[in-house]
């Protein structure tokens, strides 16, 4: 998906071909999705909804994930949230709105709908923001690689205050 998403961002004028090349090189070394690597390089902000043009799936505004009702979070178990990398943020009758970083990888979408009993409405969110939300609402710790993203320019590990500030941005 990295190349397709990257090419779509170049086509839409969000990044240059050279910036895409740098992000792809970084992805080979450090892993992660292309959108995360672009954010980590400082090319684009983490909340810019860069996946939307390619996927034709609406992007969720990160503000909607800043204070999700615990009853909505409880609609998806911690195990399912971790397995499918999803975070629910809104509920309307039998519809559950969920944020995902890679809707194309939702091969088991029907299984998830069956398990939860909800008609799921998917929205895209950058991988980095989704990982912050999973940590905030489910206690699923991010890999140290992702924790260091928001301490760019600092030589030390993030402090508890740095982490708290970043989680409040979700």
C-alpha positions in Angstrom: 0.0 0.0 0.0 3.0 2.3 0.6 3.7 3.1 -3.0 0.0 3.5 -4.0 -0.6 5.9 -1.1 2.7 7.7 -1.7 1.9 8.1 -5.4 -1.5 9.4 -4.6 0.0 12.0 -2.3 2.5 13.1 -5.0 -0.4 13.3 -7.6 -2.5 15.4 -5.1 0.5 17.7 -4.5 0.8 16.9 -0.8 4.4 15.8 -1.2 7.1 15.9 -3.9 8.6 12.8 -5.6 11.9 13.4 -3.7 10.0 13.5 -0.4 8.3 10.2 -1.3 11.6 8.6 -2.1 13.0 9.7 1.4 9.9 8.3 3.1 10.2 5.0 1.3 13.8 4.7 2.2 13.0 5.4 5.8 10.2 2.9 5.7 12.6 0.1 4.5 14.9 0.8 7.5 12.4 1.5 10.3 9.1 -0.1 9.0 5.7 1.4 9.6 3.2 2.8 7.1 4.3 5.4 4.6 2.0 8.0 6.2 3.7 7.5 9.5 7.2 7.9 7.9 6.1 11.1 6.2 4.9 12.5 9.5 8.1 11.4 11.2 10.2 13.1 8.6 8.3 16.3 9.3 7.0 16.6 5.8 3.3 16.7 6.8 1.4 17.0 10.1 0.0 13.9 11.7 -3.7 15.0 11.4 -3.7 15.9 7.8 -5.9 13.0 6.6 -3.4 11.9 3.9 -5.0 8.5 3.4 -8.4 9.9 2.3 -7.7 10.7 -1.4 -6.6 7.2 -2.3 -9.1 5.2 -0.3 -12.2 7.2 -0.9 -13.1 6.6 2.7 -13.7 9.7 4.9 -11.0 10.8 7.3 -11.9 11.2 10.9 -11.0 14.5 12.5 -8.6 13.7 15.4 -10.6 16.0 17.6 -13.4 13.4 17.5 -11.1 11.0 19.2 -10.0 13.4 22.0 -12.8 12.6 24.4 -14.7 9.4 23.4 -17.4 8.2 25.8 -16.3 5.1 27.7 -19.5 3.4 26.8 -18.6 3.7 23.1 -15.1 2.4 23.8 -16.6 -0.6 25.5 -18.4 -1.6 22.3 -15.1 -2.9 21.0 -13.0 -5.1 23.4 -9.4 -4.4 24.0 -8.5 -7.6 22.2 -10.4 -6.7 19.0 -9.1 -3.1 19.1 -5.6 -4.4 19.2 -6.1 -7.2 16.7 -7.8 -5.0 14.1 -6.2 -1.7 15.0 -9.6 0.1 15.4 -11.0 2.7 17.8 -14.7 3.4 18.0 -15.6 7.0 18.4 -19.4 7.4 17.7 -22.5 5.3 18.0 -25.9 5.8 16.3 -28.5 3.0 17.0 -26.8 -0.1 15.5 -24.1 1.8 13.7 -20.6 2.1 15.2 -18.2 4.6 13.7 -14.6 3.4 13.9 -11.2 4.8 13.1 -8.7 2.6 11.3 -5.3 3.3 9.8 -5.5 0.9 6.9 -9.1 0.0 5.8 -7.7 -2.0 2.9 -6.3 -4.6 5.3 -9.7 -5.2 6.8 -10.0 -8.6 5.2 -12.0 -9.9 8.2 -14.5 -7.0 8.1 -17.5 -9.4 8.1 -16.1 -11.3 11.1 -15.7 -8.1 13.1 -19.3 -7.0 12.3 -20.5 -10.4 13.4 -18.5 -10.4 16.6 -19.6 -6.8 17.6 -23.1 -7.0 16.3 -22.8 -3.5 14.8 -22.9 -2.1 11.3 -19.4 -0.6 11.2 -18.7 2.7 9.4 -15.0 3.1 8.7 -13.0 6.3 8.8 -9.3 6.6 8.1 -6.8 8.1 10.5 -3.0 8.1 10.3 -1.3 5.2 11.9 0.4 7.4 14.4 -2.8 9.0 15.6 -4.5 5.6 15.8 -1.7 4.2 17.9 -2.0 7.2 20.3 -5.8 6.5 20.6 -5.3 2.8 21.2 -2.9 3.7 24.0 -5.2 6.3 25.5 -8.4 4.3 25.5 -7.2 0.7 25.7 -3.8 1.0 27.4 -2.1 -0.7 24.4 1.4 0.7 24.6 3.0 2.0 21.5 6.4 0.7 20.3 9.2 3.0 21.5 9.8 4.0 17.9 6.4 5.7 17.8 6.8 7.3 21.3 10.0 9.1 20.0 8.1 10.7 17.1 6.8 13.7 19.1 10.1 14.3 20.9 11.8 15.2 17.6 14.6 17.5 18.2 15.1 16.3 21.8 18.1 14.1 22.7 16.3 12.4 25.7 13.4 10.0 26.0 10.0 11.6 26.3 8.9 12.6 29.8 5.6 11.7 31.3 4.5 15.2 30.6 5.5 14.9 26.9 3.4 11.7 26.6 0.4 13.2 28.5 0.5 16.3 26.2 0.7 14.2 23.1 -2.2 11.9 24.2 -4.4 14.9 24.8 -3.9 15.9 21.2 -5.6 12.7 20.0 
